[in-house]
Amino acid sequence: MKKEDLQARFETLEKKTLQLIDICDTLKAELKQATQENEELKLTVKKQAAEMKTLAKKQESNQNNFQFNHKMIKLVDSITADSNETTDIKARIDEYIQELNKCIAHLSQHI
């Protein structure tokens, strides 16, 4: 092989090597960015899972509260309103329900 041919082949090889180095650097940067994005997404998923858990607890608490109130309303409705004593009992039960609702609302804010 002639010296000029070898020189040309060497220059071609050098250009291709530099191109590969550039491609490798670009891919490394893209990988770093994708890895960072992946970590951010993992953090977002963790936060959303914790939020879902909190919301599920609140929903369960609200459902239990609703069921309790429903039972109390049935109890109040089942009492006949024939006497003053019964009316007083209904009023007191209503007051208890209101107080319980306030307590539950207060506790729900601090969950």
C-alpha positions as a Markdown table, in Angstrom:
| # | Residue | x | y | z |
|---|---|---|---|---|
| 1 | Met | 0.0 | 0.0 | 0.0 |
| 2 | Lys | 1.1 | 3.5 | -0.8 |
| 3 | Lys | 1.8 | 6.0 | 1.9 |
| 4 | Glu | -0.9 | 8.3 | 0.6 |
| 5 | Asp | -3.5 | 5.5 | 0.8 |
| 6 | Leu | -2.5 | 4.7 | 4.4 |
| 7 | Gln | -2.7 | 8.4 | 5.3 |
| 8 | Ala | -6.2 | 8.7 | 3.8 |
| 9 | Arg | -7.4 | 5.6 | 5.5 |
| 10 | Phe | -5.9 | 6.8 | 8.8 |
| 11 | Glu | -7.6 | 10.2 | 8.4 |
| 12 | Thr | -10.9 | 8.4 | 7.6 |
| 13 | Leu | -10.5 | 6.2 | 10.7 |
| 14 | Glu | -9.7 | 9.3 | 12.8 |
| 15 | Lys | -12.9 | 11.1 | 11.6 |
| 16 | Lys | -15.1 | 8.1 | 12.3 |
| 17 | Thr | -13.5 | 7.7 | 15.7 |
| 18 | Leu | -14.2 | 11.3 | 16.6 |
| 19 | Gln | -17.8 | 10.9 | 15.3 |
| 20 | Leu | -18.2 | 7.9 | 17.6 |
| 21 | Ile | -16.9 | 9.8 | 20.5 |
| 22 | Asp | -19.4 | 12.6 | 19.8 |
| 23 | Ile | -22.2 | 10.1 | 19.6 |
| 24 | Cys | -21.1 | 8.4 | 22.8 |
| 25 | Asp | -21.0 | 11.8 | 24.6 |
| 26 | Thr | -24.5 | 12.6 | 23.4 |
| 27 | Leu | -25.8 | 9.3 | 24.5 |
| 28 | Lys | -24.2 | 9.7 | 27.9 |
| 29 | Ala | -25.9 | 13.1 | 28.3 |
| 30 | Glu | -29.3 | 11.6 | 27.2 |
| 31 | Leu | -28.8 | 8.7 | 29.6 |
| 32 | Lys | -28.1 | 11.1 | 32.5 |
| 33 | Gln | -31.1 | 13.2 | 31.7 |
| 34 | Ala | -33.4 | 10.1 | 31.4 |
| 35 | Thr | -32.0 | 8.8 | 34.7 |
| 36 | Gln | -32.7 | 12.1 | 36.4 |
| 37 | Glu | -36.3 | 12.2 | 34.9 |
| 38 | Asn | -36.8 | 8.6 | 36.1 |
| 39 | Glu | -35.8 | 9.6 | 39.7 |
| 40 | Glu | -38.2 | 12.6 | 39.6 |
| 41 | Leu | -41.0 | 10.3 | 38.4 |
| 42 | Lys | -40.3 | 7.8 | 41.2 |
| 43 | Leu | -40.5 | 10.6 | 43.7 |
| 44 | Thr | -43.8 | 11.8 | 42.2 |
| 45 | Val | -45.2 | 8.3 | 42.4 |
| 46 | Lys | -44.2 | 8.0 | 46.1 |
| 47 | Lys | -45.9 | 11.3 | 46.9 |
| 48 | Gln | -49.0 | 10.3 | 45.0 |
| 49 | Ala | -49.1 | 7.0 | 46.7 |
| 50 | Ala | -48.9 | 8.7 | 50.1 |
| 51 | Glu | -51.6 | 11.1 | 49.1 |
| 52 | Met | -53.9 | 8.3 | 48.0 |
| 53 | Lys | -53.3 | 6.5 | 51.3 |
| 54 | Thr | -54.3 | 9.7 | 53.2 |
| 55 | Leu | -57.4 | 10.2 | 51.0 |
| 56 | Ala | -58.4 | 6.6 | 51.5 |
| 57 | Lys | -58.2 | 7.0 | 55.3 |
| 58 | Lys | -60.3 | 10.2 | 55.1 |
| 59 | Gln | -62.8 | 8.5 | 52.9 |
| 60 | Glu | -63.1 | 5.6 | 55.4 |
| 61 | Ser | -63.4 | 8.0 | 58.3 |
| 62 | Asn | -66.1 | 9.9 | 56.4 |
| 63 | Gln | -68.0 | 6.7 | 55.5 |
| 64 | Asn | -67.9 | 5.5 | 59.1 |
| 65 | Asn | -69.1 | 9.0 | 60.2 |
| 66 | Phe | -71.9 | 8.8 | 57.7 |
| 67 | Gln | -73.0 | 5.3 | 58.8 |
| 68 | Phe | -72.9 | 6.4 | 62.5 |
| 69 | Asn | -75.0 | 9.5 | 61.7 |
| 70 | His | -77.4 | 7.4 | 59.7 |
| 71 | Lys | -77.9 | 5.0 | 62.6 |
| 72 | Met | -78.4 | 7.9 | 65.0 |
| 73 | Ile | -81.0 | 9.5 | 62.7 |
| 74 | Lys | -82.9 | 6.2 | 62.5 |
| 75 | Leu | -82.8 | 6.0 | 66.3 |
| 76 | Val | -84.1 | 9.5 | 66.6 |
| 77 | Asp | -86.8 | 8.9 | 64.0 |
| 78 | Ser | -87.9 | 5.7 | 65.8 |
| 79 | Ile | -88.6 | 7.6 | 69.0 |
| 80 | Thr | -92.2 | 8.7 | 69.1 |
| 81 | Ala | -92.8 | 12.4 | 69.8 |
| 82 | Asp | -95.7 | 11.9 | 72.2 |
| 83 | Ser | -94.1 | 13.4 | 75.3 |
| 84 | Asn | -91.9 | 16.3 | 76.3 |
| 85 | Glu | -89.3 | 13.8 | 77.5 |
| 86 | Thr | -89.0 | 12.3 | 74.1 |
| 87 | Thr | -88.6 | 15.7 | 72.5 |
| 88 | Asp | -85.8 | 16.5 | 75.0 |
| 89 | Ile | -84.1 | 13.2 | 74.2 |
| 90 | Lys | -84.3 | 14.0 | 70.5 |
| 91 | Ala | -82.8 | 17.4 | 71.0 |
| 92 | Arg | -80.0 | 16.0 | 73.1 |
| 93 | Ile | -79.2 | 13.3 | 70.6 |
| 94 | Asp | -79.2 | 16.0 | 67.8 |
| 95 | Glu | -76.7 | 18.0 | 69.9 |
| 96 | Tyr | -74.5 | 15.0 | 70.4 |
| 97 | Ile | -74.5 | 14.3 | 66.7 |
| 98 | Gln | -73.5 | 17.9 | 66.0 |
| 99 | Glu | -70.7 | 17.8 | 68.6 |
| 100 | Leu | -69.5 | 14.5 | 67.1 |
| 101 | Asn | -69.5 | 15.9 | 63.6 |
| 102 | Lys | -67.5 | 18.9 | 64.9 |
| 103 | Cys | -65.0 | 16.5 | 66.5 |
| 104 | Ile | -64.7 | 14.4 | 63.5 |
| 105 | Ala | -64.2 | 17.4 | 61.2 |
| 106 | His | -61.5 | 18.7 | 63.5 |
| 107 | Leu | -59.7 | 15.3 | 63.6 |
| 108 | Ser | -60.0 | 15.0 | 59.8 |
| 109 | Gln | -58.2 | 18.3 | 59.4 |
| 110 | His | -55.3 | 16.9 | 61.4 |
| 111 | Ile | -54.9 | 13.6 | 59.7 |
